[in-house]
């Protein structure tokens, strides 16, 4: 399995205590530099996974996404990934269709089963077992696709229903925006990926673990008679790129201090180094078939990494994949 499509590169929002104007300028710079993708994270409270406290500022996802869509012209936009438990899928389908119209057909639709139980409890939202949330994910995708493609839609599921439902206007992209799913569960989640997804978002696990996940996904694709190669694969990672090793180590130390991490844990969580070193760390994913790499945004915004990654790391990855710019 090797990456055969043109490589794509993007940015994914992490901590969102960044003022909106700074986020807007960051996305505009990413677009100017040639990035293909910009997405935000869907949480209602600050996420400890990103080294934040629940009381830290955190923006709702779809509201700034609409504003940022208007602030850009070319870059693909999306939420990576929306939790199925936060919004009824009929409402979510309507939101996505509206945003796809606003941005002229640039939306990438990301959905997942959700996992941050604390915010469900704070907001009084049901947090059923994982098996139920994944069943809801499957039904939600069916609901969204019906609303995006049918003049009127009916659906009678265990968790969601539609009755002669209308979604107008339809998304600009036909039959619908690309669907990206997140999650690593082998028995259920990857089965839903095989049935519904145009792309799968993965964590930067060690290569042997990711190879196993992909083998499982391939098996599910065979079971549902889906072309495994039709599903794009992307991986997101904290990246720190500096032209000299000392600068990379200094920034890595700051990253560790911000997240209150021991140095060895910070080194596991962030790919830090010179452009040559960062490209070498990411190149093995090409051999697994990953063709999209996302930089996870950090606070304060790291414009130097944003620039060096696209100008120095991306060309090396394209060369390793046998591609030209």
C-alpha positions in Angstrom: 0.0 0.0 0.0 1.5 3.3 -1.1 0.2 6.8 -1.5 -0.9 7.1 -5.2 -3.0 10.3 -5.1 -1.3 13.7 -5.1 -0.3 14.5 -1.5 -2.3 17.1 0.3 -1.4 19.2 3.4 -3.5 21.0 5.9 -3.9 22.6 9.3 -6.1 21.5 12.1 -7.1 23.7 15.0 -6.1 22.6 18.5 -6.5 25.0 21.4 -8.9 27.7 20.5 -8.1 30.4 23.0 -6.6 32.2 20.0 -8.5 35.4 19.1 -10.6 35.1 16.0 -8.7 37.7 14.1 -5.4 35.8 14.7 -7.0 32.5 13.6 -8.4 34.3 10.4 -4.9 35.6 9.6 -3.4 32.1 10.2 -5.8 30.5 7.8 -5.2 33.1 5.2 -1.5 32.6 5.5 -2.0 28.8 5.1 -4.0 29.4 2.0 -1.4 31.8 0.6 1.4 29.2 1.3 -0.5 26.6 -0.7 -2.1 24.4 2.0 -5.0 22.4 0.8 -7.1 22.0 4.0 -8.0 23.9 7.2 -10.3 22.4 9.8 -11.4 23.0 13.4 -12.1 20.7 16.3 -15.6 20.1 17.6 -15.8 20.5 21.4 -17.8 22.7 23.7 -15.2 22.9 26.4 -11.4 23.0 26.4 -10.0 19.5 25.9 -7.3 18.0 28.2 -6.0 16.0 25.2 -4.7 19.4 23.9 -3.1 20.2 27.3 -6.0 22.5 28.2 -8.2 22.9 31.3 -12.0 22.7 31.0 -12.3 26.3 32.1 -10.0 27.6 29.3 -11.7 29.4 26.4 -12.9 27.1 23.6 -15.0 28.1 20.6 -17.9 26.1 19.2 -16.9 24.7 15.8 -19.4 25.5 13.1 -19.8 29.2 13.9 -16.2 30.3 13.3 -16.0 27.8 10.5 -18.6 29.8 8.6 -16.8 33.0 9.2 -13.4 31.5 8.2 -15.0 30.1 5.1 -16.0 33.6 4.1 -12.4 34.9 4.9 -10.8 32.4 2.5 -11.2 31.6 -1.2 -9.6 28.3 -2.2 -8.7 26.2 0.8 -10.9 23.2 1.7 -12.6 23.6 5.1 -14.2 21.4 7.6 -14.7 20.2 11.2 -12.5 17.3 12.2 -14.6 15.7 13.5 -18.1 16.7 14.6 -19.5 14.5 17.4 -22.7 12.7 16.4 -24.2 13.4 19.9 -24.0 17.2 19.7 -26.6 17.9 17.0 -29.4 16.0 15.4 -28.2 14.7 12.1 -31.0 16.4 10.2 -29.9 19.8 11.6 -26.2 18.9 10.9 -27.0 18.0 7.3 -28.8 21.4 6.9 -25.8 23.2 8.5 -23.4 21.4 6.2 -25.4 22.1 3.1 -25.7 25.8 4.0 -22.0 26.1 4.6 -21.1 24.3 1.4 -23.2 26.9 -0.4 -21.5 29.8 1.5 -18.0 28.6 0.6 -18.7 27.6 -3.0 -18.3 23.8 -2.6 -15.2 23.6 -0.4 -16.6 21.7 2.6 -15.1 18.5 3.9 -17.7 16.8 6.2 -16.2 15.2 9.3 -18.1 13.1 11.7 -17.3 10.8 14.7 -18.9 9.0 17.6 -17.6 11.4 20.2 -15.6 10.6 23.3 -15.2 13.5 25.8 -17.7 12.5 28.4 -17.2 15.5 30.6 -18.7 17.9 28.1 -21.7 15.7 27.5 -22.4 15.6 31.3 -21.9 19.4 31.6 -24.4 20.2 28.9 -26.9 17.5 29.9 -26.4 15.5 26.7 -26.9 11.7 26.7 -23.6 9.8 26.6 -24.5 6.2 25.8 -22.0 3.3 25.5 -19.6 3.4 22.6 -21.6 0.7 20.7 -24.7 2.9 20.8 -22.7 6.0 19.7 -21.3 4.1 16.8 -24.7 2.9 15.8 -25.9 6.5 15.9 -22.9 7.5 13.7 -24.0 5.0 11.1 -27.6 6.2 11.2 -26.6 9.8 11.1 -24.6 9.3 8.0 -27.5 7.7 6.3 -29.8 10.6 7.3 -27.3 13.2 6.0 -26.9 11.4 2.7 -30.7 11.1 2.2 -31.2 14.8 2.9 -28.4 15.8 0.6 -29.5 13.7 -2.3 -33.3 13.3 -2.1 -36.0 15.8 -2.8 -37.9 14.5 0.2 -36.5 12.0 2.6 -37.9 9.4 5.0 -35.9 7.4 7.5 -37.0 5.1 10.4 -34.0 4.1 12.5 -33.5 3.1 16.0 -32.1 6.5 17.0 -33.2 9.0 14.3 -36.2 9.5 12.1 -37.1 11.6 9.1 -40.7 12.2 7.8 -41.0 13.7 4.3 -38.0 15.8 5.2 -36.7 18.6 2.9 -33.2 20.0 2.7 -32.9 22.9 0.3 -30.7 24.2 -1.1 -28.6 21.1 -1.6 -24.8 21.2 -1.1 -22.9 22.5 -4.1 -20.9 19.3 -4.2 -22.7 16.4 -5.7 -23.8 13.9 -4.7 -22.6 15.5 -1.4 -19.4 16.9 0.3 -16.6 14.3 1.0 -17.3 12.4 4.2 -14.4 12.0 6.7 -14.7 9.8 9.7 -12.5 9.7 12.8 -12.0 6.8 15.2 -9.8 3.8 15.5 -12.1 1.0 16.8 -11.6 -2.1 14.8 -14.8 -4.0 15.1 -17.4 -1.2 14.6 -15.9 2.2 13.8 -13.7 1.0 10.9 -16.7 -1.0 9.6 -18.6 2.3 9.4 -15.6 3.9 7.7 -15.7 1.1 5.1 -19.4 1.6 4.4 -19.6 5.4 4.3 -16.4 7.3 4.3 -14.5 9.0 1.5 -11.6 9.5 3.9 -10.3 8.3 7.3 -8.5 10.5 9.9 -5.9 8.7 12.0 -3.7 9.5 15.0 0.1 9.2 14.4 0.4 5.8 15.9 3.6 3.8 15.3 3.7 2.4 11.8 3.1 -1.3 12.8 0.0 -0.3 14.7 -1.4 1.8 11.9 -0.6 -0.9 9.4 -2.7 -3.3 11.4 -5.6 -0.8 11.5 -5.4 -0.4 7.8 -5.4 -4.2 7.3 -8.6 -4.3 9.4 -10.1 -1.5 7.4 -9.2 -3.4 4.2 -11.0 -6.5 5.5 -14.1 -4.5 6.3 -14.0 -3.0 2.8 -13.9 -6.5 1.3 -16.9 -7.5 3.5 -19.1 -4.7 2.2 -17.7 -4.8 -1.3 -16.1 -1.4 -1.1 -12.9 -0.4 -2.9 -10.3 0.1 -0.1 -8.2 2.4 -2.3 -11.2 4.8 -2.7 -10.8 5.8 0.9 -8.3 8.6 1.5 -6.1 8.3 4.6 -4.9 11.3 6.6 -2.8 11.7 9.7 -2.5 14.7 11.9 0.5 15.5 14.2 1.9 18.2 16.3 4.7 19.6 14.2 7.6 21.8 15.2 9.9 22.8 12.3 13.0 25.0 12.7 16.0 25.5 10.4 18.4 24.5 13.1 18.2 21.7 15.7 18.7 24.0 18.6 15.7 26.1 17.6 13.6 23.0 17.3 14.7 21.8 20.8 13.9 25.2 22.3 10.4 25.2 20.8 9.8 21.6 21.9 10.7 22.6 25.5 8.1 25.4 25.3 5.6 22.9 24.0 6.3 20.6 26.9 6.0 23.5 29.4 2.7 24.7 28.0 1.2 21.2 28.3 3.0 20.4 31.6 4.5 17.3 30.0 7.8 15.6 30.8 10.3 16.0 28.0 10.1 12.4 26.9 6.3 12.6 26.6 6.5 15.9 24.7 9.0 14.2 22.2 6.4 11.4 21.7 3.6 13.8 21.0 5.4 16.3 18.7 7.4 15.7 15.6 10.1 18.3 16.1 13.3 19.0 14.1 14.7 20.4 11.0 12.8 20.1 7.7 14.9 17.1 6.8 14.2 15.4 10.2 10.5 16.1 10.2 10.1 14.8 6.6 12.0 11.6 7.6 9.7 11.1 10.5 6.6 11.4 8.3 7.9 9.5 5.2 7.0 6.0 6.6 3.3 6.9 6.5 3.6 7.2 2.7 4.3 3.6 2.5 1.0 2.8 4.3 -1.0 4.8 1.8 -1.4 8.0 3.7 -1.7 10.9 1.3 -2.7 13.8 3.5 -0.8 15.3 6.5 -2.3 17.8 8.9 -0.4 20.1 11.2 -2.1 20.4 14.6 -2.3 24.0 15.5 -0.7 25.1 18.8 -1.0 28.2 21.0 0.5 30.7 20.4 0.2 30.1 16.7 3.5 28.9 15.2 3.8 30.8 11.9 7.4 29.6 11.4 6.4 26.0 11.4 3.4 26.8 9.2 5.8 28.3 6.6 8.7 25.9 6.9 6.4 22.8 6.7 4.9 23.8 3.4 8.1 25.3 1.9 10.6 22.7 3.1 8.9 19.6 4.4 6.1 19.1 1.8 8.5 19.1 -1.1 10.6 16.4 0.5 7.5 14.3 1.1 6.4 14.7 -2.4 9.9 13.7 -3.6 9.7 10.6 -1.4 6.4 9.7 -2.9 7.7 10.2 -6.5 5.6 13.3 -7.0 6.4 16.8 -8.1 4.8 20.0 -6.8 
